[in-house]
Amino acid sequence: MENRYRDMQREVHPDRFSTGTASEQRQSMEMATRVNEAYRTLRSPLLRARYMLELDGGDVAAETNTAMPREFLMQQMGWREALEEAAEARNAKQLDALDAQVGAELDATFADAELALDGRDGVTSTSLVRKLMFLDKLREEIGAAQERLEN
């Protein structure tokens, strides 16, 4: 995938069209942007899952629908409390353990989402992709707390 990305980038890179017409330059910029977005989507499990869901006509409605199963919300609250406690205590080991725990849940949820997407189970796929979004955001927050400890 990496090699194909580089090949495509070379083909459409705006520098190759610096002496071209304004239309060619604009098209080159648009294609380079599309290639970058496609590569980013393929490399990110969350973006890839959202894209696959959208291909099947699904929509996670992230901006308007935040309902999640009660058990998951309770688990998420526990993780957020653990994150807050570890960050306040400046406890890197706790942050690392929490990161590993959330990462394992993210991996397991992604595996479940792949099966649901492959089986064209739209309701389950949508729910799992939304769960992935929550987990990904929590993982980013843990990473930010870890960075603050390092600085």
Beta strands, then each sheet from edge to edge (+ up, - down):
end
